[in-house]
């Protein structure tokens, strides 16, 4: 049994199946993003520094390690798949509500 069949016991067809597949891909990207966040948080990635030349006690946060370029790629893929999921689902709803609707430019 596929992961999709286990996750979604109902039988999706057409655009709703496509939406479910996009959502499944988004979940994979979210898991990767959580892994990247945990990797960054696991190490010492920032340090507080007292700012000497300010009259009020001020602390500056010094970033020691920045997120890698993978963050933007994984986050972008995650958001894109969620948006595509919504697009497919809404087109499916429109198709059910109006079977003759022109969805060629969507």
Secondary structure, DSSP 8 states (H G I E B T S, - for coil): --HHHHH--S---HHHHHHHHHHHHHHHHHHHHHHHHHHHHHS--EEEEE-TT-SS--EEEEESS---HHHHHHHHHHHHHHHHHHHHHHHHHHHHH-TT---TT-
